[in-house]
Amino acid sequence: MNSISIQELNHWKTEDYFLLDVRERFEHEHFNIGGVNIPLGELHQHLDSIPQNKAIVVYCAKGIRSVIAIQKLESKGYISLYNLIGGIGYNS
């Protein structure tokens, strides 16, 4: 599984990747670093919202849900998936 740090991500051009927040909506509303919010439990219902033609950086609070999301996306044929190391927590 590919991983990326927030520092590395800051060097990427935003048009080159899709940022996916798999936390719950209330978590996203409280604090986020941008991207599209699709809670992990709703991921399969919104696959049409996730592009397959660019890198996908997945994040959550601690990095656990994002790993599960990446596994689910891999099972659907997605490639070029990156887990944001350590997640974002609430104090990032």
Kinemage of the C-alpha trace (Angstrom):
@kinemage 1
@onewidth
@group {chain A} dominant
@subgroup {mainchain}
@vectorlist {calphas} color= white
{ca met a 1} P 0.000 0.000 0.000
{ca asn a 2} L 1.276 3.438 -0.913
{ca ser a 3} L 1.542 6.039 1.820
{ca ile a 4} L 2.108 9.760 1.700
{ca ser a 5} L 2.878 12.335 4.367
{ca ile a 6} L 1.097 15.660 4.582
{ca gln a 7} L 4.438 17.334 3.792
{ca glu a 8} L 4.815 15.291 0.581
{ca leu a 9} L 1.202 15.964 -0.367
{ca asn a 10} L 1.814 19.701 -0.046
{ca his a 11} L 4.276 19.414 -2.961
{ca trp a 12} L 1.751 17.752 -5.294
{ca lys a 13} L -0.346 19.817 -7.669
{ca thr a 14} L -3.982 19.646 -6.566
{ca glu a 15} L -5.151 18.904 -10.098
{ca asp a 16} L -3.041 15.717 -10.106
{ca tyr a 17} L -4.877 13.947 -7.284
{ca phe a 18} L -8.312 13.381 -5.777
{ca leu a 19} L -8.481 13.938 -2.009
{ca leu a 20} L -10.975 11.656 -0.266
{ca asp a 21} L -12.041 12.089 3.371
{ca val a 22} L -13.667 8.862 4.637
{ca arg a 23} L -14.569 10.196 8.087
{ca glu a 24} L -18.143 10.823 9.158
{ca arg a 25} L -19.782 14.054 8.033
{ca phe a 26} L -19.701 15.637 11.503
{ca glu a 27} L -15.928 15.021 11.634
{ca his a 28} L -15.462 16.626 8.232
{ca glu a 29} L -17.557 19.622 9.271
{ca his a 30} L -15.544 20.030 12.489
{ca phe a 31} L -12.154 20.011 10.752
{ca asn a 32} L -10.864 18.978 7.347
{ca ile a 33} L -8.027 19.547 4.920
{ca gly a 34} L -10.344 19.682 1.935
{ca gly a 35} L -11.347 17.027 -0.495
{ca val a 36} L -14.567 15.155 -0.974
{ca asn a 37} L -16.230 13.672 2.087
{ca ile a 38} L -17.611 10.178 1.560
{ca pro a 39} L -17.939 8.318 4.860
{ca leu a 40} L -16.438 4.832 4.807
{ca gly a 41} L -19.849 3.182 5.229
{ca glu a 42} L -21.137 4.945 2.101
{ca leu a 43} L -18.105 4.362 -0.102
{ca his a 44} L -19.620 1.682 -2.366
{ca gln a 45} L -22.672 3.861 -3.007
{ca his a 46} L -20.541 6.723 -4.323
{ca leu a 47} L -17.909 5.022 -6.469
{ca asp a 48} L -19.116 7.051 -9.457
{ca ser a 49} L -17.886 10.176 -7.623
{ca ile a 50} L -14.321 8.867 -7.367
{ca pro a 51} L -12.212 9.220 -10.517
{ca gln a 52} L -10.044 6.366 -11.725
{ca asn a 53} L -7.792 8.532 -13.893
{ca lys a 54} L -5.769 10.248 -11.158
{ca ala a 55} L -4.073 9.432 -7.879
{ca ile a 56} L -6.436 9.122 -4.933
{ca val a 57} L -5.240 10.256 -1.511
{ca val a 58} L -7.459 8.881 1.237
{ca tyr a 59} L -7.539 10.263 4.757
{ca cys a 60} L -9.344 9.851 8.060
{ca ala a 61} L -8.569 10.775 11.669
{ca lys a 62} L -5.847 8.223 12.440
{ca gly a 63} L -5.262 6.298 9.218
{ca ile a 64} L -7.293 3.174 10.018
{ca arg a 65} L -10.486 3.876 8.083
{ca ser a 66} L -8.464 5.111 5.143
{ca val a 67} L -6.640 1.758 4.957
{ca ile a 68} L -10.004 -0.034 4.880
{ca ala a 69} L -11.259 2.384 2.212
{ca ile a 70} L -8.170 1.738 0.096
{ca gln a 71} L -8.719 -2.013 0.355
{ca lys a 72} L -12.326 -1.570 -0.779
{ca leu a 73} L -11.277 0.647 -3.681
{ca glu a 74} L -8.570 -1.815 -4.719
{ca ser a 75} L -11.189 -4.567 -4.828
{ca lys a 76} L -13.142 -2.401 -7.300
{ca gly a 77} L -10.160 -1.983 -9.607
{ca tyr a 78} L -8.819 1.363 -8.427
{ca ile a 79} L -5.065 1.850 -8.607
{ca ser a 80} L -2.747 4.705 -7.593
{ca leu a 81} L -4.140 4.865 -4.061
{ca tyr a 82} L -2.322 6.614 -1.218
{ca asn a 83} L -2.985 6.540 2.510
{ca leu a 84} L -2.284 9.794 4.330
{ca ile a 85} L 0.166 8.727 7.026
{ca gly a 86} L -1.306 9.051 10.506
{ca gly a 87} L -4.534 10.667 9.348
{ca ile a 88} L -5.330 14.230 10.319
{ca gly a 89} L -6.781 14.008 13.830
{ca tyr a 90} L -8.489 17.128 15.074
{ca asn a 91} L -5.382 19.100 15.926
{ca ser a 92} L -3.548 19.075 12.617
